[in-house]
Amino acid sequence: MPAHCQLTGARPGFGNRLSHSHRRTSRRFDPNIQRKRYWLPGEGRYVRLTLSARAIRTVDTIGVEAAVARIRARGVKV
């Protein structure tokens, strides 16, 4: 599963692990990505979206139609 959100565009961040002896090794901060299925009443079908946990709350607030419109405005096929 790709580690980026279709709605917010959240992608992994990169940084360093820091051991007790202060050795630094690279690490990756992945966003909390979930696959969620929504009913799209305007098109009479379900859409499966790859969203971060924050984007799921955004969809709950603005509605699935507005969220899909934002995703399509970013140029992502739904």
Backbone bond lengths (Angstrom), bond angles and torsions (degrees), N, CA, C in turn:
res aa  C-N    CA-C-N  psi(-1)  N-CA   C-N-CA  omega(-1)  CA-C   N-CA-C  phi
1 M - - - 1.451 - - 1.530 108.64 -
2 P 1.321 117.72 133.17 1.462 118.92 -179.75 1.523 110.85 -66.50
3 A 1.309 116.43 142.52 1.464 120.68 -176.02 1.515 110.53 -92.76
4 H 1.343 116.49 51.86 1.463 118.91 172.93 1.518 110.00 -145.38
5 C 1.320 114.91 152.82 1.458 122.61 -175.37 1.525 109.42 -91.70
6 Q 1.331 116.86 134.85 1.458 120.51 -179.82 1.522 111.74 -72.03
7 L 1.319 118.61 -29.09 1.460 121.16 -175.85 1.520 112.36 -88.34
8 T 1.316 117.40 -51.69 1.468 120.63 -175.55 1.520 113.15 -93.92
9 G 1.326 117.15 -17.08 1.460 119.97 -178.36 1.517 113.01 77.21
10 A 1.341 117.83 14.63 1.463 121.04 -179.74 1.526 109.36 -62.29
11 R 1.325 115.91 130.51 1.463 122.79 -179.87 1.527 108.79 -126.78
12 P 1.313 117.66 168.09 1.470 119.02 179.06 1.524 111.76 -61.63
13 G 1.328 114.36 143.65 1.455 120.64 171.41 1.516 108.04 -101.81
14 F 1.320 116.80 157.97 1.457 120.27 -177.75 1.515 109.55 -123.41
15 G 1.304 115.12 146.87 1.454 120.96 179.84 1.502 110.15 -161.58
16 N 1.314 115.19 -155.38 1.464 121.24 -178.18 1.513 111.37 -123.54
17 R 1.341 115.75 141.26 1.457 120.81 164.39 1.522 105.42 -80.06
18 L 1.300 116.13 148.01 1.450 119.75 -179.27 1.521 108.00 -128.16
19 S 1.312 116.19 110.41 1.464 119.71 -177.48 1.529 110.50 -77.38
20 H 1.309 115.01 174.92 1.462 120.24 179.01 1.530 110.81 -60.69
21 S 1.334 116.47 -33.57 1.464 120.19 179.50 1.532 112.03 -87.52
22 H 1.316 116.07 7.73 1.469 124.22 178.28 1.522 113.80 68.65
23 R 1.327 117.28 24.99 1.463 119.73 169.01 1.523 107.36 -74.83
24 R 1.302 116.54 137.41 1.456 120.40 -179.79 1.523 110.14 -106.83
25 T 1.325 116.09 128.89 1.454 121.99 173.26 1.519 107.20 -128.75
26 S 1.326 116.35 149.39 1.457 119.07 -174.30 1.517 111.11 -73.53
27 R 1.318 115.73 148.86 1.453 122.37 177.23 1.520 108.57 -144.20
28 R 1.314 115.17 174.70 1.455 121.38 -174.84 1.533 108.59 -132.30
29 F 1.320 117.26 132.14 1.459 122.98 176.32 1.521 107.32 -100.70
30 D 1.332 117.11 101.70 1.459 120.69 -178.76 1.526 111.06 -84.94
31 P 1.346 117.60 140.13 1.467 119.25 173.34 1.532 109.99 -70.81
32 N 1.317 116.40 158.69 1.466 122.03 -178.86 1.530 108.21 -80.96
33 I 1.327 117.11 87.69 1.460 123.56 -174.14 1.526 110.33 -92.62
34 Q 1.324 115.75 131.95 1.464 122.86 177.84 1.525 108.84 -129.57
35 R 1.322 116.70 150.05 1.469 120.88 172.25 1.519 107.49 -100.74
36 K 1.317 116.98 124.95 1.458 121.02 -175.00 1.516 109.16 -133.26
37 R 1.330 115.34 141.12 1.457 121.41 -178.78 1.521 108.63 -104.80
38 Y 1.328 116.40 129.05 1.462 122.44 179.34 1.519 109.44 -122.32
39 W 1.325 116.17 146.38 1.458 122.20 172.82 1.520 107.45 -84.16
40 L 1.335 115.84 126.30 1.454 122.30 179.33 1.523 107.90 -104.49
41 P 1.350 118.46 96.09 1.468 120.33 -172.53 1.525 113.42 -64.23
42 G 1.332 117.88 -31.30 1.463 120.41 -179.18 1.517 113.16 -63.86
43 E 1.331 116.39 -29.36 1.464 120.69 -178.87 1.522 112.06 -109.13
44 G 1.332 116.96 -5.46 1.460 120.62 178.37 1.510 113.82 65.43
45 R 1.326 117.37 36.39 1.458 120.87 -179.00 1.532 109.79 -151.35
46 Y 1.327 114.54 167.34 1.449 120.66 174.97 1.524 109.22 -90.56
47 V 1.318 116.37 148.51 1.467 121.99 171.21 1.518 107.39 -124.42
48 R 1.303 116.73 140.18 1.456 121.94 176.95 1.524 107.13 -105.77
49 L 1.329 115.94 119.96 1.457 121.44 -176.29 1.522 110.08 -114.50
50 T 1.319 115.83 146.67 1.454 122.89 174.24 1.520 106.44 -101.30
51 L 1.331 116.40 106.41 1.457 121.88 -171.51 1.519 111.55 -127.35
52 S 1.331 115.06 152.34 1.458 119.67 170.41 1.524 107.93 -79.68
53 A 1.321 116.74 165.21 1.464 120.97 -179.83 1.526 110.29 -61.23
54 R 1.306 117.52 -36.55 1.465 121.20 177.98 1.525 110.62 -66.25
55 A 1.325 117.54 -39.65 1.461 121.10 179.73 1.528 111.47 -67.59
56 I 1.326 118.05 -31.48 1.462 121.00 176.80 1.525 109.24 -62.76
57 R 1.333 117.11 -41.48 1.465 120.26 176.65 1.523 110.69 -66.06
58 T 1.343 117.64 -35.17 1.456 121.37 177.72 1.520 110.46 -64.67
59 V 1.333 117.62 -42.34 1.464 121.41 178.07 1.522 109.89 -62.58
60 D 1.328 118.04 -38.96 1.458 121.24 177.23 1.524 111.17 -61.75
61 T 1.326 117.40 -32.89 1.461 121.95 -177.92 1.519 112.33 -80.84
62 I 1.341 117.68 -50.60 1.467 120.42 -172.88 1.518 113.39 -91.75
63 G 1.317 117.47 -16.50 1.457 120.97 -179.03 1.514 111.53 97.26
64 V 1.317 115.03 155.33 1.466 120.27 -174.29 1.527 111.61 -71.99
65 E 1.331 118.41 -34.63 1.475 120.87 -179.77 1.530 110.59 -62.58
66 A 1.350 116.81 -46.48 1.460 121.17 179.81 1.522 110.88 -66.74
67 A 1.324 116.75 -36.60 1.463 120.26 179.67 1.526 111.00 -66.04
68 V 1.332 116.55 -43.79 1.471 120.09 178.80 1.529 109.97 -65.22
69 A 1.332 117.41 -35.79 1.467 120.24 176.74 1.528 110.64 -62.96
70 R 1.349 117.13 -40.50 1.469 120.45 177.57 1.521 111.32 -65.72
71 I 1.333 116.03 -40.45 1.468 119.84 179.84 1.524 109.84 -63.39
72 R 1.327 116.55 -44.03 1.469 120.09 179.04 1.521 111.60 -66.61
73 A 1.328 117.97 -33.05 1.470 121.22 176.79 1.523 111.61 -64.94
74 R 1.343 116.84 -27.78 1.462 120.71 176.06 1.518 111.94 -77.90
75 G 1.344 116.72 -7.28 1.458 120.74 177.82 1.514 114.02 92.25
76 V 1.330 117.92 16.05 1.462 122.04 179.87 1.514 108.63 -95.16
77 K 1.321 117.30 133.49 1.459 121.75 178.87 1.525 109.80 -78.15
78 V 1.338 115.74 131.60 1.467 120.48 179.29 1.510 108.84 -118.73
